[in-house]
Amino acid sequence: MRSQVCVDTSFALKLVLEEEGSEATQSLWAAWSAQDVEIIAPCHLIFEATSVIRNHVYRGLISVEAGQAAFAAFLAQEITLLHPDSLDKRAWELAEQYNRPTAYDASYLALAESAGCELWTADGRLYKAVCNALPWVKSLRANAT
């Protein structure tokens, strides 16, 4: 069976938007690809990513052309989108347990937990909320220091 790693939107967008941590993200991604690691995420990753890229264009942070290129590059990433039956219920439980304001962030936790793999995030608040209890949650920022 292929090993897996779960990524959230904050992490995956660093592949297509020039942000702090983009180089480290690309290096990790290349290493996973070389090791034939399956990259997984909940199905809503695509909606979140599309929204963020579109918002960058709308606010003038990137040009229309750069937004179109980032969106196309994002769609080209090999990410397996999953939605196991128990995901929503477990995401709710984890959001309650770690006092998270949104269940969609907790769905990344639930999917990684269900798959028995690491979750990689660039969301400092999410990482800080769970890092002591969930050592399989990895932060791009924590590993860069």
BADREN-686461 format. One record per atom (N, C-alpha, C): residue in one letter; residue number from 0; y, x, z. Coordinates in Angstrom, 2 decimals, padded with zeros to 5 digits. Atoms other than C-alpha are relative to their C-alpha. Layout:
// BADREN-686461
{'A'; NUM; {Y; X; Z}}
...
***
This chain:
// BADREN-686461
{'M'; 0; {-001.19; 000.84; 000.00}}
{'M'; 0; {000.00; 000.00; 000.00}}
{'M'; 0; {001.25; 000.89; 000.00}}
{'R'; 1; {-001.26; -000.72; 000.07}}
{'R'; 1; {003.48; 001.23; -000.87}}
{'R'; 1; {000.76; -000.13; 001.30}}
{'S'; 2; {-000.88; 000.13; -001.16}}
{'S'; 2; {005.78; 002.05; 002.00}}
{'S'; 2; {001.27; -000.73; -000.43}}
{'Q'; 3; {-001.18; 000.81; 000.27}}
{'Q'; 3; {008.88; -000.09; 002.27}}
{'Q'; 3; {001.16; 000.44; 000.89}}
{'V'; 4; {-001.21; -000.13; -000.80}}
{'V'; 4; {012.44; 000.18; 003.50}}
{'V'; 4; {000.88; -001.19; -000.36}}
{'C'; 5; {-000.89; 001.14; 000.20}}
{'C'; 5; {014.84; -002.72; 003.95}}
{'C'; 5; {001.43; 000.50; 000.02}}
{'V'; 6; {-001.41; -000.37; 000.03}}
{'V'; 6; {018.52; -002.37; 003.07}}
{'V'; 6; {000.84; -001.25; 000.09}}
{'D'; 7; {-000.92; 001.13; -000.02}}
{'D'; 7; {021.46; -004.62; 003.77}}
{'D'; 7; {001.09; 000.22; -001.04}}
{'T'; 8; {-001.04; -000.04; 001.03}}
{'T'; 8; {024.44; -005.34; 001.56}}
{'T'; 8; {000.96; 001.16; 000.22}}
{'S'; 9; {-000.95; -001.07; -000.27}}
{'S'; 9; {026.73; -002.86; 003.29}}
{'S'; 9; {-000.53; 001.35; -000.46}}
{'F'; 10; {000.65; -001.23; 000.44}}
{'F'; 10; {024.26; -000.11; 002.48}}
{'F'; 10; {-000.12; 000.03; -001.53}}
{'A'; 11; {000.29; 000.03; 001.44}}
{'A'; 11; {023.31; -001.18; -001.06}}
{'A'; 11; {001.26; 000.09; -000.85}}
{'L'; 12; {-001.24; -000.05; 000.80}}
{'L'; 12; {026.91; -001.60; -002.23}}
{'L'; 12; {000.55; 001.42; -000.15}}
{'K'; 13; {-000.45; -001.38; 000.10}}
{'K'; 13; {027.53; 002.08; -001.58}}
{'K'; 13; {-000.58; 000.71; -001.22}}
{'L'; 14; {000.55; -000.55; 001.23}}
{'L'; 14; {025.41; 002.74; -004.65}}
{'L'; 14; {000.91; -000.24; -001.19}}
{'V'; 15; {-000.79; 000.40; 001.17}}
{'V'; 15; {027.91; 001.05; -006.95}}
{'V'; 15; {001.50; -000.02; 000.22}}
{'L'; 16; {-001.42; -000.07; -000.32}}
{'L'; 16; {031.26; 001.20; -005.17}}
{'L'; 16; {000.28; 001.35; 000.67}}
{'E'; 17; {-000.36; -001.27; -000.61}}
{'E'; 17; {032.98; 004.45; -004.29}}
{'E'; 17; {000.55; -000.26; 001.40}}
{'E'; 18; {-000.36; 000.22; -001.40}}
{'E'; 18; {033.09; 004.27; -000.50}}
{'E'; 18; {-000.46; 001.20; 000.81}}
{'E'; 19; {000.50; -001.03; -000.90}}
{'E'; 19; {032.65; 006.60; 002.42}}
{'E'; 19; {-001.49; -000.22; 000.19}}
{'G'; 20; {001.44; 000.11; -000.15}}
{'G'; 20; {028.95; 007.30; 002.59}}
{'G'; 20; {-000.75; -000.23; -001.30}}
{'S'; 21; {000.67; 000.25; 001.28}}
{'S'; 21; {028.24; 006.66; -001.10}}
{'S'; 21; {-000.94; 001.14; -000.39}}
{'E'; 22; {000.85; -001.14; 000.37}}
{'E'; 22; {026.89; 010.17; -001.68}}
{'E'; 22; {-001.27; 000.05; 000.83}}
{'A'; 23; {001.18; -000.01; -000.88}}
{'A'; 23; {024.57; 010.00; 001.33}}
{'A'; 23; {-000.95; -001.13; -000.38}}
{'T'; 24; {000.83; 001.13; 000.42}}
{'T'; 24; {023.34; 006.58; 000.20}}
{'T'; 24; {-000.75; 000.33; -001.28}}
{'Q'; 25; {000.64; -000.36; 001.26}}
{'Q'; 25; {022.63; 007.85; -003.30}}
{'Q'; 25; {-001.10; 001.04; 000.21}}
{'S'; 26; {001.03; -001.01; -000.30}}
{'S'; 26; {020.72; 010.83; -001.87}}
{'S'; 26; {-001.24; -000.64; 000.61}}
{'L'; 27; {001.14; 000.71; -000.61}}
{'L'; 27; {018.55; 008.59; 000.32}}
{'L'; 27; {-000.74; -000.82; -001.05}}
{'W'; 28; {000.59; 000.84; 001.03}}
{'W'; 28; {017.97; 006.22; -002.59}}
{'W'; 28; {-000.86; 000.83; -000.94}}
{'A'; 29; {000.74; -000.89; 000.90}}
{'A'; 29; {016.88; 009.09; -004.84}}
{'A'; 29; {-001.28; 000.50; 000.67}}
{'A'; 30; {001.18; -000.46; -000.74}}
{'A'; 30; {014.51; 010.38; -002.14}}
{'A'; 30; {-001.04; -001.12; 000.09}}
{'W'; 31; {000.93; 001.13; -000.05}}
{'W'; 31; {012.98; 006.91; -001.71}}
{'W'; 31; {-000.66; -000.22; -001.35}}
{'S'; 32; {000.53; 000.19; 001.34}}
{'S'; 32; {012.57; 006.59; -005.45}}
{'S'; 32; {-001.05; 001.06; -000.32}}
{'A'; 33; {000.94; -001.10; 000.25}}
{'A'; 33; {010.86; 009.99; -005.66}}
{'A'; 33; {-001.30; -000.18; 000.78}}
{'Q'; 34; {001.17; 000.24; -000.85}}
{'Q'; 34; {008.49; 008.90; -002.87}}
{'Q'; 34; {-000.66; -001.34; -000.29}}
{'D'; 35; {000.51; 001.31; 000.39}}
{'D'; 35; {007.80; 005.54; -004.56}}
{'D'; 35; {000.06; -001.02; 001.15}}
{'V'; 36; {-000.24; 000.96; -001.09}}
{'V'; 36; {009.20; 003.60; -001.59}}
{'V'; 36; {000.54; -001.29; -000.62}}
{'E'; 37; {-000.50; 001.30; 000.46}}
{'E'; 37; {009.69; -000.11; -002.26}}
{'E'; 37; {001.19; -000.39; 000.86}}
{'I'; 38; {-001.21; 000.40; -000.72}}
{'I'; 38; {013.20; -001.20; -001.33}}
{'I'; 38; {000.06; -001.51; -000.02}}
{'I'; 39; {000.04; 001.46; -000.14}}
{'I'; 39; {013.33; -004.76; -000.01}}
{'I'; 39; {001.27; -000.49; 000.68}}
{'A'; 40; {-001.14; 000.66; -000.64}}
{'A'; 40; {016.01; -007.20; 001.11}}
{'A'; 40; {-000.24; -001.50; -000.08}}
{'P'; 41; {000.06; 001.45; 000.12}}
{'P'; 41; {016.37; -010.91; 001.79}}
{'P'; 41; {000.68; -000.45; -001.30}}
{'C'; 42; {-000.52; 000.50; 001.28}}
{'C'; 42; {017.18; -013.00; -001.28}}
{'C'; 42; {001.52; -000.12; -000.03}}
{'H'; 43; {-001.45; 000.20; 000.02}}
{'H'; 43; {020.78; -013.59; -000.21}}
{'H'; 43; {000.78; 001.30; -000.22}}
{'L'; 44; {-000.68; -001.27; 000.29}}
{'L'; 44; {021.57; -009.89; -000.75}}
{'L'; 44; {000.80; -000.10; -001.30}}
{'I'; 45; {-000.67; 000.08; 001.30}}
{'I'; 45; {022.46; -010.66; -004.37}}
{'I'; 45; {001.28; -000.82; 000.09}}
{'F'; 46; {-001.20; 000.83; -000.13}}
{'F'; 46; {024.93; -013.38; -003.36}}
{'F'; 46; {001.09; 000.73; 000.78}}
{'E'; 47; {-000.96; -000.78; -000.78}}
{'E'; 47; {026.58; -011.19; -000.74}}
{'E'; 47; {000.63; 001.10; -000.85}}
{'A'; 48; {-000.49; -001.11; 000.80}}
{'A'; 48; {026.88; -008.24; -003.11}}
{'A'; 48; {000.93; -000.50; -001.10}}
{'T'; 49; {-000.83; 000.57; 001.06}}
{'T'; 49; {028.25; -010.38; -005.94}}
{'T'; 49; {001.36; -000.40; 000.57}}
{'S'; 50; {-001.24; 000.44; -000.63}}
{'S'; 50; {030.84; -011.84; -003.59}}
{'S'; 50; {000.90; 001.18; 000.36}}
{'V'; 51; {-000.80; -001.16; -000.39}}
{'V'; 51; {031.97; -008.45; -002.29}}
{'V'; 51; {000.61; 000.67; -001.23}}
{'I'; 52; {-000.52; -000.64; 001.21}}
{'I'; 52; {032.30; -006.94; -005.76}}
{'I'; 52; {001.11; -000.85; -000.62}}
{'R'; 53; {-001.02; 000.90; 000.56}}
{'R'; 53; {034.18; -009.99; -007.04}}
{'R'; 53; {001.27; 000.02; 000.85}}
{'N'; 54; {-001.15; -000.05; -000.89}}
{'N'; 54; {036.46; -009.88; -003.99}}
{'N'; 54; {000.80; 001.29; -000.20}}
{'H'; 55; {-000.70; -001.27; 000.29}}
{'H'; 55; {037.27; -006.22; -004.72}}
{'H'; 55; {000.85; -000.13; -001.26}}
{'V'; 56; {-000.77; 000.22; 001.23}}
{'V'; 56; {038.36; -007.23; -008.23}}
{'V'; 56; {001.18; -000.93; 000.27}}
{'Y'; 57; {-001.03; 001.00; -000.29}}
{'Y'; 57; {040.31; -010.25; -007.01}}
{'Y'; 57; {001.17; 000.60; 000.77}}
{'R'; 58; {-001.04; -000.61; -000.83}}
{'R'; 58; {042.23; -008.19; -004.43}}
{'R'; 58; {000.64; 001.22; -000.66}}
{'G'; 59; {-000.59; -001.12; 000.71}}
{'G'; 59; {042.97; -005.48; -006.98}}
{'G'; 59; {-000.44; 001.36; 000.51}}
{'L'; 60; {000.51; -001.28; -000.51}}
{'L'; 60; {040.94; -002.81; -005.18}}
{'L'; 60; {-000.70; 000.80; -001.10}}
{'I'; 61; {000.60; -000.63; 001.18}}
{'I'; 61; {039.08; -002.11; -008.43}}
{'I'; 61; {000.40; -000.84; -001.22}}
{'S'; 62; {-000.35; 000.71; 001.23}}
{'S'; 62; {039.80; -003.05; -012.02}}
{'S'; 62; {-001.09; -000.99; -000.39}}
{'V'; 63; {000.98; 000.96; 000.51}}
{'V'; 63; {038.08; -005.89; -013.83}}
{'V'; 63; {-001.18; 000.76; -000.62}}
{'E'; 64; {001.04; -000.79; 000.65}}
{'E'; 64; {036.17; -003.31; -015.87}}
{'E'; 64; {-000.89; 000.70; 001.03}}
{'A'; 65; {000.77; -000.66; -001.06}}
{'A'; 65; {035.12; -001.39; -012.76}}
{'A'; 65; {-000.87; -001.01; 000.74}}
{'G'; 66; {000.78; 001.06; -000.64}}
{'G'; 66; {033.99; -004.66; -011.17}}
{'G'; 66; {-001.20; -000.41; -000.85}}
{'Q'; 67; {001.10; 000.35; 000.90}}
{'Q'; 67; {031.92; -005.57; -014.21}}
{'Q'; 67; {-001.07; 001.10; -000.01}}
{'A'; 68; {000.94; -001.12; -000.01}}
{'A'; 68; {030.37; -002.10; -014.23}}
{'A'; 68; {-000.77; 000.06; 001.31}}
{'A'; 69; {000.67; -000.02; -001.31}}
{'A'; 69; {029.63; -002.24; -010.49}}
{'A'; 69; {-001.01; -001.12; 000.10}}
{'F'; 70; {000.92; 001.14; -000.04}}
{'F'; 70; {028.06; -005.68; -010.84}}
{'F'; 70; {-001.24; 000.28; -000.84}}
{'A'; 71; {001.14; -000.33; 000.87}}
{'A'; 71; {025.87; -004.56; -013.76}}
{'A'; 71; {-000.87; 001.08; 000.64}}
{'A'; 72; {000.76; -001.07; -000.66}}
{'A'; 72; {024.86; -001.41; -011.86}}
{'A'; 72; {-000.77; -000.55; 001.19}}
{'F'; 73; {000.70; 000.59; -001.13}}
{'F'; 73; {024.00; -003.47; -008.80}}
{'F'; 73; {-001.22; -000.78; -000.46}}
{'L'; 74; {001.13; 000.78; 000.51}}
{'L'; 74; {021.81; -005.82; -010.82}}
{'L'; 74; {-001.13; 000.89; -000.50}}
{'A'; 75; {001.01; -000.93; 000.53}}
{'A'; 75; {020.00; -002.79; -012.25}}
{'A'; 75; {-000.80; 000.70; 001.10}}
{'Q'; 76; {000.72; -000.65; -001.09}}
{'Q'; 76; {018.92; -001.55; -008.81}}
{'Q'; 76; {-001.36; -000.67; 000.20}}
{'E'; 77; {001.35; 000.53; -000.24}}
{'E'; 77; {015.24; -001.94; -008.07}}
{'E'; 77; {-000.14; -000.38; 001.47}}
{'I'; 78; {000.11; 000.53; -001.36}}
{'I'; 78; {015.35; -004.09; -004.96}}
{'I'; 78; {-000.86; -001.25; -000.08}}
{'T'; 79; {000.86; 001.17; -000.06}}
{'T'; 79; {012.57; -006.54; -004.21}}
{'T'; 79; {000.60; -001.00; 000.98}}
{'L'; 80; {-000.61; 001.04; -000.83}}
{'L'; 80; {014.14; -009.74; -002.90}}
{'L'; 80; {-001.09; -000.91; 000.53}}
{'L'; 81; {001.06; 000.75; -000.67}}
{'L'; 81; {011.96; -011.56; -000.38}}
{'L'; 81; {000.57; -001.08; 000.91}}
{'H'; 82; {-000.36; 001.06; -000.95}}
{'H'; 82; {012.13; -014.74; 001.66}}
{'H'; 82; {-001.27; -000.59; 000.60}}
{'P'; 83; {001.21; 000.54; -000.64}}
{'P'; 83; {009.04; -015.12; 003.85}}
{'P'; 83; {000.31; -001.31; 000.73}}
{'D'; 84; {-000.18; 001.31; -000.63}}
{'D'; 84; {008.52; -018.56; 005.37}}
{'D'; 84; {000.67; 000.06; 001.37}}
{'S'; 85; {-000.50; -000.07; -001.38}}
{'S'; 85; {009.38; -017.42; 008.89}}
{'S'; 85; {001.37; 000.67; 000.10}}
{'L'; 86; {-001.23; -000.80; -000.04}}
{'L'; 86; {012.56; -015.52; 007.92}}
{'L'; 86; {001.16; -000.72; 000.67}}
{'D'; 87; {-001.16; 000.71; -000.53}}
{'D'; 87; {015.15; -018.18; 008.74}}
{'D'; 87; {-000.10; -000.22; 001.50}}
{'K'; 88; {000.19; 000.24; -001.43}}
{'K'; 88; {013.69; -019.06; 012.13}}
{'K'; 88; {000.15; 001.31; 000.79}}
{'R'; 89; {-000.08; -001.29; -000.71}}
{'R'; 89; {013.32; -015.40; 013.14}}
{'R'; 89; {001.42; 000.56; -000.05}}
{'A'; 90; {-001.40; -000.46; 000.08}}
{'A'; 90; {016.83; -014.58; 011.90}}
{'A'; 90; {000.85; -000.71; 001.04}}
{'W'; 91; {-000.74; 000.76; -001.01}}
{'W'; 91; {018.20; -017.34; 014.11}}
{'W'; 91; {-000.29; 000.56; 001.40}}
{'E'; 92; {000.38; -000.53; -001.32}}
{'E'; 92; {016.26; -016.01; 017.10}}
{'E'; 92; {000.64; 001.37; 000.25}}
{'L'; 93; {-000.58; -001.33; -000.16}}
{'L'; 93; {017.46; -012.45; 016.52}}
{'L'; 93; {001.52; -000.06; 000.13}}
{'A'; 94; {-001.45; 000.18; -000.13}}
{'A'; 94; {021.06; -013.60; 016.05}}
{'A'; 94; {000.35; -000.44; 001.42}}
{'E'; 95; {-000.21; 000.42; -001.38}}
{'E'; 95; {020.83; -015.35; 019.41}}
{'E'; 95; {-000.26; 001.15; 000.97}}
{'Q'; 96; {000.41; -001.08; -000.91}}
{'Q'; 96; {019.04; -012.45; 021.11}}
{'Q'; 96; {001.04; 001.12; 000.08}}
{'Y'; 97; {-000.95; -001.10; 000.03}}
{'Y'; 97; {021.61; -009.87; 020.01}}
{'Y'; 97; {001.44; -000.47; -000.13}}
{'N'; 98; {-001.33; 000.60; -000.02}}
{'N'; 98; {024.60; -012.23; 020.15}}
{'N'; 98; {000.79; 000.34; -001.27}}
{'R'; 99; {-000.64; -000.26; 001.30}}
{'R'; 99; {025.39; -011.84; 016.44}}
{'R'; 99; {000.68; -001.27; -000.49}}
{'P'; 100; {-000.73; 001.20; 000.44}}
{'P'; 100; {027.99; -014.19; 014.95}}
{'P'; 100; {-000.58; -000.64; -001.25}}
{'T'; 101; {000.55; 000.56; 001.24}}
{'T'; 101; {026.11; -014.62; 011.67}}
{'T'; 101; {-001.50; 000.25; -000.07}}
{'A'; 102; {001.45; -000.13; 000.13}}
{'A'; 102; {022.46; -015.25; 011.01}}
{'A'; 102; {-000.39; 000.75; -001.26}}
{'Y'; 103; {000.40; -000.71; 001.21}}
{'Y'; 103; {022.56; -013.74; 007.54}}
{'Y'; 103; {-000.18; 001.48; 000.26}}
{'D'; 104; {000.23; -001.40; -000.37}}
{'D'; 104; {022.95; -010.25; 009.06}}
{'D'; 104; {-001.34; 000.15; 000.72}}
{'A'; 105; {001.25; -000.04; -000.75}}
{'A'; 105; {020.05; -011.03; 011.38}}
{'A'; 105; {-001.21; -000.18; -000.92}}
{'S'; 106; {001.13; 000.17; 000.92}}
{'S'; 106; {017.91; -011.95; 008.36}}
{'S'; 106; {-000.49; 001.36; -000.50}}
{'Y'; 107; {000.44; -001.35; 000.37}}
{'Y'; 107; {017.85; -008.25; 007.41}}
{'Y'; 107; {-000.88; 000.56; 001.11}}
{'L'; 108; {000.83; -000.43; -001.14}}
{'L'; 108; {016.54; -007.51; 010.90}}
{'L'; 108; {-001.36; -000.69; -000.05}}
{'A'; 109; {001.25; 000.77; 000.02}}
{'A'; 109; {013.95; -010.27; 010.58}}
{'A'; 109; {-000.93; 000.47; -001.11}}
{'L'; 110; {000.85; -000.45; 001.11}}
{'L'; 110; {012.73; -009.06; 007.20}}
{'L'; 110; {-000.59; 001.37; 000.29}}
{'A'; 111; {000.51; -001.34; -000.33}}
{'A'; 111; {012.44; -005.42; 008.30}}
{'A'; 111; {-001.06; -000.09; 001.09}}
{'E'; 112; {000.97; 000.18; -001.08}}
{'E'; 112; {010.66; -006.52; 011.47}}
{'E'; 112; {-001.32; -000.54; -000.56}}
{'S'; 113; {001.19; 000.62; 000.60}}
{'S'; 113; {008.24; -008.69; 009.46}}
{'S'; 113; {-000.78; 000.99; -000.86}}
{'A'; 114; {000.65; -000.97; 000.88}}
{'A'; 114; {007.55; -005.88; 006.99}}
{'A'; 114; {-000.44; 001.26; 000.74}}
{'G'; 115; {000.35; -001.19; -000.77}}
{'G'; 115; {007.21; -003.27; 009.74}}
{'G'; 115; {000.62; 001.26; -000.57}}
{'C'; 116; {-000.66; -001.16; 000.62}}
{'C'; 116; {009.74; -000.98; 008.10}}
{'C'; 116; {001.39; 000.20; 000.58}}
{'E'; 117; {-001.36; -000.28; -000.42}}
{'E'; 117; {013.13; 000.59; 008.71}}
{'E'; 117; {000.97; -000.94; -000.72}}
{'L'; 118; {-001.14; 000.68; 000.61}}
{'L'; 118; {016.33; -001.32; 008.06}}
{'L'; 118; {001.13; 001.01; -000.03}}
{'W'; 119; {-001.15; -000.90; 000.15}}
{'W'; 119; {019.19; 000.79; 006.71}}
{'W'; 119; {001.25; -000.83; -000.21}}
{'T'; 120; {-001.26; 000.73; 000.06}}
{'T'; 120; {022.73; -000.46; 007.23}}
{'T'; 120; {001.17; 000.97; 000.07}}
{'A'; 121; {-001.27; -000.72; -000.19}}
{'A'; 121; {026.29; 000.79; 006.96}}
{'A'; 121; {000.94; -000.86; 000.84}}
{'D'; 122; {-000.76; 000.92; -000.84}}
{'D'; 122; {027.46; -002.07; 009.20}}
{'D'; 122; {-000.03; 000.53; 001.43}}
{'G'; 123; {-000.06; -000.61; -001.33}}
{'G'; 123; {028.57; -000.30; 012.37}}
{'G'; 123; {-000.17; -000.99; 001.13}}
{'R'; 124; {000.13; 001.00; -001.07}}
{'R'; 124; {028.81; -003.48; 014.42}}
{'R'; 124; {-001.44; -000.47; 000.16}}
{'L'; 125; {001.40; 000.41; -000.07}}
{'L'; 125; {025.30; -004.60; 013.55}}
{'L'; 125; {-000.83; 001.11; 000.64}}
{'Y'; 126; {000.77; -001.13; -000.53}}
{'Y'; 126; {023.90; -001.14; 014.24}}
{'Y'; 126; {000.23; 000.16; 001.50}}
{'K'; 127; {-000.33; -000.18; -001.42}}
{'K'; 127; {025.70; -000.83; 017.57}}
{'K'; 127; {-000.62; -001.09; 000.87}}
{'A'; 128; {000.54; 001.13; -000.77}}
{'A'; 128; {024.47; -004.26; 018.68}}
{'A'; 128; {-001.50; 000.12; 000.25}}
{'V'; 129; {001.46; 000.01; -000.10}}
{'V'; 129; {020.79; -003.45; 018.15}}
{'V'; 129; {-000.65; 001.38; 000.13}}
{'C'; 130; {000.62; -001.33; 000.11}}
{'C'; 130; {020.27; 000.33; 017.98}}
{'C'; 130; {-000.81; 000.42; 001.22}}
{'N'; 131; {000.75; -000.40; -001.20}}
{'N'; 131; {019.13; 000.78; 021.58}}
{'N'; 131; {-001.33; -000.74; 000.13}}
{'A'; 132; {001.21; 000.80; -000.12}}
{'A'; 132; {016.54; -001.99; 021.36}}
{'A'; 132; {-000.91; 000.09; -001.23}}
{'L'; 133; {000.76; -000.01; 001.26}}
{'L'; 133; {015.46; -001.59; 017.72}}
{'L'; 133; {000.15; 001.36; -000.67}}
{'P'; 134; {-000.14; -001.36; 000.55}}
{'P'; 134; {014.93; 002.09; 016.88}}
{'P'; 134; {-000.28; 000.11; -001.49}}
{'W'; 135; {000.28; 000.00; 001.43}}
{'W'; 135; {013.79; 001.19; 013.37}}
{'W'; 135; {001.21; -000.42; -000.83}}
{'V'; 136; {-001.26; 000.27; 000.71}}
{'V'; 136; {017.35; 000.14; 012.51}}
{'V'; 136; {000.74; 001.31; -000.11}}
{'K'; 137; {-000.63; -001.29; 000.28}}
{'K'; 137; {019.03; 003.13; 010.90}}
{'K'; 137; {001.39; -000.21; -000.56}}
{'S'; 138; {-001.38; 000.09; 000.48}}
{'S'; 138; {022.70; 003.68; 010.28}}
{'S'; 138; {000.34; 001.19; -000.86}}
{'L'; 139; {-000.47; -001.06; 000.88}}
{'L'; 139; {024.11; 005.66; 007.43}}
{'L'; 139; {000.99; 000.88; 000.75}}
{'R'; 140; {-001.03; -000.74; -000.75}}
{'R'; 140; {027.00; 006.66; 009.68}}
{'R'; 140; {-000.62; 000.85; 001.11}}
{'A'; 141; {000.63; -000.74; -001.10}}
{'A'; 141; {024.76; 007.70; 012.58}}
{'A'; 141; {-000.73; 001.22; -000.53}}
{'N'; 142; {000.74; -001.11; 000.57}}
{'N'; 142; {022.72; 009.92; 010.28}}
{'N'; 142; {000.89; 001.01; -000.71}}
{'A'; 143; {-000.93; -000.90; 000.67}}
{'A'; 143; {025.80; 011.46; 008.65}}
{'A'; 143; {000.65; 000.95; 001.00}}
{'T'; 144; {-000.65; -000.83; -001.01}}
{'T'; 144; {027.03; 012.88; 011.94}}
{'T'; 144; {-000.96; 001.00; 000.58}}
***
